[in-house]
Amino acid sequence: MKLLGSLNNPFVRKVRIVLAEKKLNVQWDVEDAVPETVSLRTHNPLGKTPCLVMEDDASLYDSRVIVEYLDTLSPVGRLIPPSGRERAAAKGWEALADGLLDACRTIHEERSRPEAQRSSAIVAAQFDTVHAALAAMNQQLGEQLFCMGVNFSLADIAVGCALCHLDNEFPELDWRTEHANLVRLHEKLLTRPSFSDTQQ
């Protein structure tokens, strides 16, 4: 298998961490998601990364789809509960963390527009989304060891990637001051080789 993606993409990092936790070997091709990238469009008509190209040249895209598939390939370190409310809860954590990242992407895109075309209202609304997501994750985590309780899971990977992205791309956003539970989780996650080995 081959993974297409760029180093600074937090959704790509989520897949890379899952690969490491599952002890799966995959060829890694650094490829930015830009319209001119013909080889990426060949595998993903949406032109986005991450994109997982499998042995038969079929491809999977969207990090949520990819990590769910990868979790089925090895019994080592099951990351997604098999069914029921626990599975929904883990995927809910992932959706919350991914939604935070989507808000960050919108902020970046808006700030990249020519100054006369930027909307301060859009940026402010997206920052509100980021703060609301952080507050919800901090509250839901509470005093638990991990997002899902005592077991490390995909929920922790998704949240960890989101927090690391905030540190990398929005250093002015002091998320630590009001979210002590997330700080504790973040520090624990950074001690895992899968996180430390995939830092930029």
Summary of the structure (lengths in Angstrom):
residues: 200
radius of gyration: 17.0
end to end distance: 22.7
largest distance: 53.1
contacts: 601
relative contact order: 0.14
helix: 56%
strand: 8%
